[in-house]
């Protein structure tokens, strides 16, 4: 095929595969029609990256199709492969056992992938809106307790998932289900009434509230009356009247929200809705009526519960205490109904640590027992702990030893200061080093958090996560900066894809194939609520373009070659920037 020929494929709205794949798929569907397989065969044509890239660019596992054709898979695969003859796009189709491996023509592949990236077509740019509606309940700290490192994980994971689903065309509702109600809040209120200091509160709400929290826990052990006092305050708060409790609730809530804003904006996190537990205050009665009407509410020692033994859950779900007050569960139930009514979500993701597994199993169980369809949308997305190294070198739960609060802004400050030090050493002439350090330091923490499967514990190892080499945020950001620097050095605009001889990029096949995997990576990350798939994708792409550039120079190459490589470099920079963006990380131009 002469290079430079336009290969035109229709871009379907919301499509997440590249057009090479759709071309191949069409060829396969035609072949399958020829073989006269039943209609459901079309749904079984799934193209995946092969396990071993030496065998091909994409692969089809023929198990299901072979079953439909009532043939042994290897025989069927061979027959189907035979029917796919080479064309302008497809170079070869080879059956290996039950799989068929396909190879695309290099020039066609370069043209399609780089055109799509340069024009920001999906999957590299945002997909067109589809009918998926995803509620993501994330961060959701208890404002009357210290913001702990677990909330940082929820914040970072939830932020990435919001961005990933949006990229794929879903309507996303990012929700902060703030813990601003219930007994924890009542205890804080009581503590403030006894030991609070307005000046200290205004100076640093988070720290003062943490002091109050500790003081209350200590005093309450000596004087249990304090607990009763807190319970009474909560009752007064829930009475709905405009009273001392209500005004204090408002004041403490406002102050702590203001304090969270700092770390949130440093992390680039925003919410579509800040509807905390208090928001459901006037919605719980209706929710309870609905549970009752469904005939699943039981009395147990004066309290109201739903038993869930039939779902294999031994602990009943407590929805109303003997004194008539409501609980965390009651508010989550009201929230599920509210979200269903307001947003009609296809999925509701709760990004909350593994320790709340029972809570969400109970919530889903109650909804299932009530035969509420929203039960199917409810998905707990759990994650592991954050571990830090003890002075003896053992990994243990973050700050468990001192029992101290972990203030998120302090952690971010520490990362930034360390990166600032590295810059001073490595690149003393860098423009605006403080801004770059802020950027790279905060990102390093985010990247470290999103690197491994979420269920794994995260090791908070300063040296490892801040290194400019290895699988780190700074490494991928540095790759972006290096690409930007090449684009600056050639000192000319990036040529349009129409003018490129794509045959000159035949030796960039590993970079191009990695680029093609982007669609699969993002889709899998969304399906499995696993941003680490995107994180690892950015590491892989950064690695491939680094190795390509190790023996292919751009500046100084003959003009047609230079132009083709420029388009490649620009595409890699764009795609890395997009990939990091999905994680909530910005790519600096220089570092
Ligand atoms: N505030 C809770 C906590 O800190 C997390 C809330 C999670 N979201 C929810 N809908 N329950 O443990």
Boltz pocket constraint, residues with backbone or C-beta under 6 A from the ligand:
constraints:
  - pocket:
      binder: B
      contacts: [[A, 137], [A, 139], [A, 140], [A, 141], [A, 142], [A, 177], [A, 178], [A, 179], [A, 332], [A, 350], [A, 351], [A, 352]]
      max_distance: 6.0
